[in-house]
């Protein structure tokens, strides 16, 4: 049998180091499916329940491994389903290649069944590179460029392959005019600013007396350099959520996460600093950074487009975080005055004491969700990989989990979409099958797509060397973060028609498909449930019946937000429970 264009596609993917594709089949990619079957497992195809999940998994693969993630979908509706997960990758600057089918070339433009203008559909999410293959000999350079651009730009790229082309015999591009002859391979450059610019940055940092550092995902492979800089400058280090795993939370100068889901020490550090060093982060909320004009500032980012858009920086350095910090270290002067650092460390100790106390507060309408994460934090296995969904779950993930060296964790950062918790965890297990993965999800995300994706876990878990994959569900019958945003941000009461979720027994569902299920309704059983799940011989879903009236508090509440909250209580259906359970915590945050 002659080699088809699809056979070449699979071979070229192997040459680029691809060993796994997340996707869902359809007649628009039948030719590719046939080629993958003929390749006899050279590239694994992981069948998800929905194409959006395939894109989430490809994004998570890129986040956790640093390699290009690949997802695949059929033409029309399958391709459309990829979009949300691809935007998650685009907005968090992750290299992902999407391969999608299309109607046959003869039918294109004829309003054929499932024909969608994919070039226009993907032109934003894959703005760096989106191309349709029109001839067998063109596929080589389309693949090569899609992967190279995804790596170089840390972006989403897309290759559209009409289904009739997939079955055609492959031909190499001829040696003549108007042809493209590409090759495989990409090596990351060493990107470091000019010495003169590094010296300007050092002058700013050396002059500061109260230095604050903010790090993001760009520092995940620069932990040693961040620690060295923090020691020299006597500064505290706040972490954007995407950079939570960059430094262990046990380090005494780590103030924790920052922003709406952040910590009080991070807020206080930014409010009191006179110098800011921001590294590898596009943290979006300026109200949690120093007031404009308060601090001199230096920013390091590998993408010049991300510089000086959150705070007006005095020195903007384009460079790799690790290499740039390493080059900067010899130019910095060690600060002998440590009063600022000591103040920050005392604040950090007080914060963790407060979090431990809040986790043990009683809740009336279920388990205190803080306690769920408090008990998990004490039991996190070495080198585990965590994912969190958007919503109040992300708040507890950011505020209560104390990550150690070697652990990884991520969530949907800039898109902040619901739904990636479970698929991120699944991708982590495929990439690192010998490590424990823990997905922390709300019941809204589970009902949206997480429960369906448990079927994917049931399909594949026996392939993982360590079978432990735990899904923690905060089952509070409420779209909780939005409920609290309605109250605090808008001054509106909870709108039951939009916010209340139906009951579903996640543990029973897990058991029904061959997984382990644990239902927890008593706070005294939280720790034991985690112990049982972590010692299980198969993936486990822990269904925690939690109280929706425990507020996911920001580190500081403004007077306007406090006024909105009090106004919302006048008509809120849960006002009695809120007054009883939550008012003390809310007022404590406001007054302090």
DRENKEBA-663121 format. One record per residue (C-alpha): x, y, z; residue number from 0. Coordinates in steps of 0.5 Angstrom, whole numbers. Example, Ala and Ser with C-alpha at 12.3 -4.5 7.8 and 13.67 -1.06 7.14 Angstrom:
<segus>
[[25, -9, 16], 0];
[[27, -2, 14], 1];
</segus>
This chain:
<segus>
[[0, 0, 0], 0];
[[3, 7, -2], 1];
[[4, 12, 4], 2];
[[-2, 16, 5], 3];
[[-1, 24, 7], 4];
[[-4, 21, 13], 5];
[[2, 16, 14], 6];
[[7, 22, 13], 7];
[[3, 26, 18], 8];
[[4, 21, 24], 9];
[[11, 20, 22], 10];
[[13, 27, 22], 11];
[[9, 28, 29], 12];
[[14, 22, 31], 13];
[[20, 26, 28], 14];
[[18, 32, 33], 15];
[[17, 28, 39], 16];
[[10, 27, 39], 17];
[[8, 21, 43], 18];
[[1, 23, 45], 19];
[[-5, 26, 42], 20];
[[-12, 28, 46], 21];
[[-18, 28, 41], 22];
[[-24, 25, 39], 23];
[[-26, 22, 32], 24];
[[-30, 23, 27], 25];
[[-31, 22, 19], 26];
[[-27, 29, 18], 27];
[[-21, 25, 20], 28];
[[-22, 18, 18], 29];
[[-16, 18, 14], 30];
[[-11, 20, 20], 31];
[[-15, 15, 25], 32];
[[-13, 10, 20], 33];
[[-6, 12, 19], 34];
[[-5, 12, 27], 35];
[[-8, 5, 27], 36];
[[-3, 3, 22], 37];
[[3, 6, 26], 38];
[[1, 1, 31], 39];
[[1, 5, 37], 40];
[[7, 9, 35], 41];
[[3, 15, 37], 42];
[[-2, 14, 43], 43];
[[-9, 17, 41], 44];
[[-13, 19, 48], 45];
[[-20, 19, 47], 46];
[[-23, 24, 51], 47];
[[-31, 25, 52], 48];
[[-31, 32, 49], 49];
[[-26, 36, 44], 50];
[[-26, 41, 49], 51];
[[-23, 37, 54], 52];
[[-18, 35, 49], 53];
[[-15, 42, 48], 54];
[[-15, 43, 56], 55];
[[-11, 36, 56], 56];
[[-6, 39, 51], 57];
[[-5, 45, 55], 58];
[[-4, 42, 61], 59];
[[1, 37, 58], 60];
[[5, 43, 55], 61];
[[4, 47, 62], 62];
[[7, 40, 66], 63];
[[12, 38, 61], 64];
[[15, 44, 57], 65];
[[13, 40, 51], 66];
[[8, 42, 45], 67];
[[1, 39, 47], 68];
[[-3, 36, 41], 69];
[[-10, 36, 40], 70];
[[-14, 33, 35], 71];
[[-22, 34, 32], 72];
[[-26, 32, 26], 73];
[[-29, 38, 22], 74];
[[-35, 42, 24], 75];
[[-37, 41, 31], 76];
[[-31, 38, 33], 77];
[[-27, 43, 31], 78];
[[-31, 48, 34], 79];
[[-31, 44, 41], 80];
[[-24, 45, 41], 81];
[[-24, 53, 42], 82];
[[-25, 54, 49], 83];
[[-19, 49, 51], 84];
[[-15, 53, 46], 85];
[[-16, 60, 49], 86];
[[-14, 57, 55], 87];
[[-7, 55, 52], 88];
[[-7, 62, 48], 89];
[[-8, 66, 54], 90];
[[-3, 62, 59], 91];
[[2, 62, 53], 92];
[[3, 55, 52], 93];
[[5, 51, 46], 94];
[[-1, 47, 43], 95];
[[-2, 45, 36], 96];
[[-9, 43, 34], 97];
[[-10, 38, 28], 98];
[[-17, 39, 25], 99];
[[-21, 36, 19], 100];
[[-25, 39, 14], 101];
[[-29, 38, 8], 102];
[[-26, 35, 2], 103];
[[-23, 40, -3], 104];
[[-28, 39, -8], 105];
[[-34, 41, -3], 106];
[[-31, 47, 0], 107];
[[-35, 53, -1], 108];
[[-41, 49, -3], 109];
[[-45, 49, 4], 110];
[[-43, 42, 5], 111];
[[-45, 38, 11], 112];
[[-41, 40, 17], 113];
[[-37, 45, 13], 114];
[[-35, 51, 17], 115];
[[-30, 57, 15], 116];
[[-25, 54, 20], 117];
[[-19, 59, 17], 118];
[[-24, 64, 20], 119];
[[-26, 60, 26], 120];
[[-19, 59, 29], 121];
[[-15, 66, 26], 122];
[[-16, 69, 33], 123];
[[-14, 63, 38], 124];
[[-8, 61, 33], 125];
[[-7, 68, 30], 126];
[[1, 66, 30], 127];
[[0, 60, 25], 128];
[[-7, 57, 22], 129];
[[-6, 54, 15], 130];
[[-10, 49, 11], 131];
[[-7, 44, 7], 132];
[[-8, 44, 0], 133];
[[-3, 39, -3], 134];
[[0, 33, 0], 135];
[[7, 36, -1], 136];
[[5, 42, 3], 137];
[[4, 38, 9], 138];
[[11, 37, 11], 139];
[[12, 45, 12], 140];
[[6, 46, 15], 141];
[[7, 41, 20], 142];
[[14, 43, 21], 143];
[[12, 51, 22], 144];
[[6, 49, 26], 145];
[[11, 46, 31], 146];
[[17, 51, 31], 147];
[[12, 57, 31], 148];
[[8, 54, 37], 149];
[[15, 53, 41], 150];
[[18, 59, 39], 151];
[[12, 64, 41], 152];
[[9, 59, 46], 153];
[[3, 60, 43], 154];
[[-3, 56, 39], 155];
[[-2, 54, 32], 156];
[[-7, 50, 28], 157];
[[-7, 45, 22], 158];
[[-13, 44, 18], 159];
[[-13, 38, 13], 160];
[[-19, 36, 8], 161];
[[-21, 29, 9], 162];
[[-20, 27, 2], 163];
[[-13, 30, 2], 164];
[[-12, 25, 8], 165];
[[-13, 19, 3], 166];
[[-8, 21, -2], 167];
[[-1, 18, -4], 168];
[[4, 23, 0], 169];
[[9, 26, -5], 170];
[[15, 30, -3], 171];
[[16, 37, -5], 172];
[[19, 38, -12], 173];
[[26, 41, -13], 174];
[[23, 47, -17], 175];
[[21, 54, -16], 176];
[[15, 56, -11], 177];
[[16, 50, -7], 178];
[[18, 50, 1], 179];
[[23, 45, 4], 180];
[[23, 45, 11], 181];
[[26, 41, 17], 182];
[[25, 38, 24], 183];
[[28, 41, 30], 184];
[[28, 47, 35], 185];
[[33, 49, 40], 186];
[[31, 54, 45], 187];
[[35, 61, 45], 188];
[[39, 64, 51], 189];
[[35, 70, 51], 190];
[[39, 75, 56], 191];
[[38, 83, 56], 192];
[[44, 87, 55], 193];
[[49, 89, 60], 194];
[[48, 96, 61], 195];
[[40, 95, 62], 196];
[[42, 89, 67], 197];
[[46, 95, 71], 198];
[[40, 100, 70], 199];
[[36, 94, 74], 200];
[[41, 93, 79], 201];
[[42, 100, 81], 202];
[[34, 101, 82], 203];
[[34, 94, 86], 204];
[[40, 96, 90], 205];
[[37, 103, 92], 206];
[[31, 100, 95], 207];
[[30, 99, 102], 208];
[[23, 95, 102], 209];
[[24, 91, 96], 210];
[[18, 86, 94], 211];
[[18, 81, 89], 212];
[[12, 78, 84], 213];
[[14, 72, 80], 214];
[[9, 68, 76], 215];
[[10, 62, 71], 216];
[[16, 64, 68], 217];
[[20, 62, 74], 218];
[[18, 55, 75], 219];
[[25, 53, 72], 220];
[[28, 59, 76], 221];
[[27, 57, 83], 222];
[[34, 57, 85], 223];
[[35, 64, 82], 224];
[[29, 67, 85], 225];
[[31, 64, 92], 226];
[[38, 68, 91], 227];
[[35, 74, 89], 228];
[[31, 74, 95], 229];
[[36, 73, 100], 230];
[[41, 78, 97], 231];
[[35, 84, 97], 232];
[[32, 82, 103], 233];
[[25, 82, 100], 234];
[[19, 78, 100], 235];
[[16, 74, 94], 236];
[[9, 74, 92], 237];
[[7, 68, 87], 238];
[[1, 69, 82], 239];
[[-3, 63, 82], 240];
[[0, 60, 76], 241];
[[7, 61, 79], 242];
[[5, 58, 86], 243];
[[9, 52, 85], 244];
[[15, 56, 83], 245];
[[17, 56, 91], 246];
[[16, 52, 97], 247];
[[11, 55, 101], 248];
[[15, 53, 107], 249];
[[20, 58, 105], 250];
[[20, 64, 111], 251];
[[20, 70, 106], 252];
[[14, 67, 101], 253];
[[8, 71, 102], 254];
[[4, 66, 98], 255];
[[-1, 68, 92], 256];
[[-3, 75, 90], 257];
[[-10, 78, 88], 258];
[[-17, 76, 89], 259];
[[-15, 69, 91], 260];
[[-9, 71, 95], 261];
[[-6, 73, 102], 262];
[[-6, 78, 107], 263];
[[2, 78, 107], 264];
[[2, 79, 99], 265];
[[-3, 85, 100], 266];
[[1, 88, 105], 267];
[[8, 87, 102], 268];
[[5, 91, 96], 269];
[[2, 96, 100], 270];
[[8, 98, 103], 271];
[[14, 97, 98], 272];
[[18, 102, 95], 273];
[[21, 98, 90], 274];
[[18, 92, 86], 275];
[[21, 86, 82], 276];
[[16, 83, 77], 277];
[[19, 76, 74], 278];
[[15, 72, 69], 279];
[[8, 74, 70], 280];
[[3, 77, 67], 281];
[[-1, 78, 73], 282];
[[-7, 82, 71], 283];
[[-10, 86, 77], 284];
[[-7, 93, 78], 285];
[[-10, 94, 85], 286];
[[-6, 89, 88], 287];
[[0, 92, 86], 288];
[[3, 98, 89], 289];
[[0, 105, 87], 290];
[[3, 108, 81], 291];
[[9, 112, 83], 292];
[[10, 109, 90], 293];
[[15, 104, 88], 294];
[[21, 104, 83], 295];
[[20, 98, 79], 296];
[[24, 93, 74], 297];
[[20, 87, 70], 298];
[[23, 81, 67], 299];
[[19, 77, 61], 300];
[[21, 73, 55], 301];
[[16, 77, 51], 302];
[[17, 84, 50], 303];
[[9, 85, 49], 304];
[[8, 83, 56], 305];
[[12, 89, 59], 306];
[[10, 95, 63], 307];
[[3, 94, 62], 308];
[[1, 92, 69], 309];
[[5, 98, 73], 310];
[[9, 103, 69], 311];
[[16, 100, 70], 312];
[[23, 104, 70], 313];
[[27, 98, 67], 314];
[[24, 93, 62], 315];
[[28, 87, 61], 316];
[[27, 82, 55], 317];
[[30, 75, 57], 318];
[[29, 68, 60], 319];
[[27, 69, 67], 320];
[[33, 64, 70], 321];
[[38, 67, 65], 322];
[[37, 74, 67], 323];
[[36, 73, 74], 324];
[[43, 69, 74], 325];
[[46, 75, 70], 326];
[[43, 80, 75], 327];
[[46, 77, 81], 328];
[[53, 79, 81], 329];
[[51, 86, 80], 330];
[[46, 86, 86], 331];
[[49, 89, 93], 332];
[[47, 85, 99], 333];
[[42, 89, 104], 334];
[[45, 88, 111], 335];
[[38, 92, 114], 336];
[[33, 86, 115], 337];
[[28, 90, 118], 338];
[[23, 90, 112], 339];
[[24, 82, 111], 340];
[[23, 81, 119], 341];
[[17, 85, 118], 342];
[[14, 81, 112], 343];
[[16, 74, 115], 344];
[[12, 76, 122], 345];
[[6, 77, 118], 346];
[[7, 71, 114], 347];
[[7, 67, 120], 348];
[[1, 70, 123], 349];
[[-2, 69, 116], 350];
[[-1, 61, 117], 351];
[[-3, 61, 124], 352];
[[-10, 65, 122], 353];
[[-11, 60, 116], 354];
[[-10, 54, 120], 355];
[[-15, 57, 125], 356];
[[-20, 59, 120], 357];
[[-20, 52, 117], 358];
[[-22, 49, 124], 359];
[[-28, 54, 124], 360];
[[-35, 50, 125], 361];
[[-39, 51, 119], 362];
[[-47, 49, 120], 363];
[[-49, 48, 113], 364];
[[-44, 42, 111], 365];
[[-36, 42, 112], 366];
[[-32, 48, 112], 367];
[[-28, 48, 105], 368];
[[-22, 51, 108], 369];
[[-21, 44, 112], 370];
[[-22, 40, 106], 371];
[[-15, 44, 104], 372];
[[-12, 44, 110], 373];
[[-12, 37, 111], 374];
[[-10, 35, 104], 375];
[[-4, 40, 105], 376];
[[-1, 36, 111], 377];
[[-2, 30, 107], 378];
[[1, 32, 100], 379];
[[5, 26, 97], 380];
[[12, 28, 95], 381];
[[12, 30, 87], 382];
[[5, 30, 87], 383];
[[1, 34, 81], 384];
[[-5, 39, 83], 385];
[[-10, 42, 79], 386];
[[-15, 47, 81], 387];
[[-22, 49, 77], 388];
[[-24, 56, 77], 389];
[[-28, 59, 83], 390];
[[-28, 58, 90], 391];
[[-24, 52, 89], 392];
[[-18, 56, 86], 393];
[[-19, 61, 93], 394];
[[-18, 55, 97], 395];
[[-12, 52, 93], 396];
[[-8, 59, 93], 397];
[[-9, 60, 100], 398];
[[-9, 53, 104], 399];
[[-4, 49, 100], 400];
[[3, 49, 102], 401];
[[7, 46, 96], 402];
[[14, 43, 97], 403];
[[20, 43, 92], 404];
[[18, 38, 87], 405];
[[11, 39, 87], 406];
[[7, 42, 81], 407];
[[0, 45, 80], 408];
[[-4, 49, 75], 409];
[[-10, 52, 73], 410];
[[-13, 56, 68], 411];
[[-10, 63, 69], 412];
[[-12, 68, 65], 413];
[[-18, 65, 62], 414];
[[-20, 63, 68], 415];
[[-25, 58, 65], 416];
[[-29, 53, 69], 417];
[[-28, 46, 67], 418];
[[-20, 44, 67], 419];
[[-19, 41, 73], 420];
[[-21, 34, 72], 421];
[[-18, 34, 64], 422];
[[-11, 38, 67], 423];
[[-11, 32, 72], 424];
[[-12, 27, 67], 425];
[[-6, 30, 63], 426];
[[-2, 30, 69], 427];
[[-3, 22, 70], 428];
[[-1, 21, 62], 429];
[[5, 25, 62], 430];
[[8, 23, 69], 431];
[[4, 16, 70], 432];
[[8, 14, 77], 433];
[[6, 21, 80], 434];
[[0, 22, 84], 435];
[[-5, 27, 81], 436];
[[-10, 31, 85], 437];
[[-16, 35, 82], 438];
[[-19, 40, 86], 439];
[[-26, 42, 83], 440];
[[-33, 45, 85], 441];
[[-39, 42, 84], 442];
[[-41, 47, 78], 443];
[[-35, 45, 74], 444];
[[-36, 37, 75], 445];
[[-43, 38, 73], 446];
[[-41, 42, 67], 447];
[[-36, 37, 64], 448];
[[-32, 33, 70], 449];
[[-36, 28, 71], 450];
[[-36, 26, 64], 451];
[[-29, 26, 64], 452];
[[-29, 21, 70], 453];
[[-31, 16, 64], 454];
[[-24, 17, 61], 455];
[[-20, 16, 68], 456];
[[-24, 9, 68], 457];
[[-22, 7, 61], 458];
[[-15, 9, 62], 459];
[[-13, 8, 69], 460];
[[-10, 1, 69], 461];
[[-5, 4, 64], 462];
[[-2, 8, 70], 463];
[[4, 6, 74], 464];
[[1, 9, 80], 465];
[[-6, 8, 80], 466];
[[-7, 14, 85], 467];
[[-11, 20, 81], 468];
[[-16, 23, 86], 469];
[[-22, 28, 85], 470];
[[-24, 32, 90], 471];
[[-31, 35, 89], 472];
[[-33, 41, 94], 473];
[[-41, 39, 93], 474];
[[-44, 45, 96], 475];
[[-50, 46, 91], 476];
[[-48, 53, 89], 477];
[[-44, 56, 84], 478];
[[-40, 59, 90], 479];
[[-35, 64, 87], 480];
[[-41, 68, 83], 481];
[[-45, 68, 89], 482];
[[-40, 71, 93], 483];
[[-38, 76, 87], 484];
[[-46, 78, 87], 485];
[[-46, 80, 94], 486];
[[-39, 83, 95], 487];
[[-38, 86, 88], 488];
[[-45, 88, 86], 489];
[[-49, 89, 93], 490];
[[-54, 84, 90], 491];
[[-57, 78, 94], 492];
[[-56, 71, 91], 493];
[[-60, 69, 85], 494];
[[-62, 62, 87], 495];
[[-65, 61, 79], 496];
[[-58, 62, 77], 497];
[[-54, 60, 83], 498];
[[-57, 53, 86], 499];
[[-54, 47, 83], 500];
[[-58, 40, 83], 501];
[[-56, 35, 88], 502];
[[-51, 29, 85], 503];
[[-48, 24, 88], 504];
[[-41, 24, 85], 505];
[[-38, 18, 90], 506];
[[-44, 14, 88], 507];
[[-42, 15, 80], 508];
[[-35, 14, 81], 509];
[[-36, 7, 84], 510];
[[-41, 5, 79], 511];
[[-36, 6, 73], 512];
[[-31, 2, 77], 513];
[[-27, 8, 81], 514];
[[-27, 9, 88], 515];
[[-32, 13, 91], 516];
[[-32, 17, 98], 517];
[[-38, 21, 101], 518];
[[-36, 26, 107], 519];
[[-41, 29, 110], 520];
[[-38, 30, 117], 521];
[[-32, 35, 118], 522];
[[-29, 30, 123], 523];
[[-28, 25, 117], 524];
[[-24, 30, 112], 525];
[[-17, 27, 114], 526];
[[-19, 20, 114], 527];
[[-22, 21, 107], 528];
[[-16, 24, 105], 529];
[[-12, 18, 108], 530];
[[-16, 13, 105], 531];
[[-16, 16, 98], 532];
[[-9, 17, 98], 533];
[[-8, 9, 100], 534];
[[-13, 7, 95], 535];
[[-11, 2, 89], 536];
[[-15, 6, 84], 537];
[[-17, 13, 82], 538];
[[-22, 16, 87], 539];
[[-27, 21, 88], 540];
[[-28, 24, 94], 541];
[[-35, 28, 95], 542];
[[-35, 33, 100], 543];
[[-41, 36, 103], 544];
[[-39, 43, 104], 545];
[[-42, 49, 106], 546];
[[-43, 55, 101], 547];
[[-43, 60, 106], 548];
[[-36, 60, 108], 549];
[[-33, 66, 104], 550];
[[-28, 66, 99], 551];
[[-25, 72, 102], 552];
[[-20, 77, 98], 553];
[[-14, 79, 103], 554];
[[-17, 86, 104], 555];
[[-24, 88, 103], 556];
[[-26, 96, 101], 557];
[[-31, 100, 104], 558];
[[-35, 100, 98], 559];
[[-35, 92, 98], 560];
[[-37, 92, 105], 561];
[[-43, 96, 104], 562];
[[-45, 92, 98], 563];
[[-44, 86, 102], 564];
[[-49, 89, 108], 565];
[[-54, 91, 102], 566];
[[-54, 84, 99], 567];
[[-56, 81, 106], 568];
[[-63, 85, 106], 569];
[[-66, 80, 101], 570];
[[-61, 74, 101], 571];
[[-64, 68, 102], 572];
[[-58, 65, 106], 573];
[[-58, 71, 110], 574];
[[-59, 68, 117], 575];
[[-53, 63, 115], 576];
[[-48, 68, 113], 577];
[[-49, 73, 119], 578];
[[-48, 66, 123], 579];
[[-42, 63, 120], 580];
[[-39, 69, 116], 581];
[[-40, 76, 118], 582];
[[-34, 75, 123], 583];
[[-29, 73, 118], 584];
[[-31, 78, 113], 585];
[[-31, 84, 118], 586];
[[-24, 81, 120], 587];
[[-22, 82, 113], 588];
[[-25, 89, 113], 589];
[[-22, 92, 119], 590];
[[-15, 89, 119], 591];
</segus>
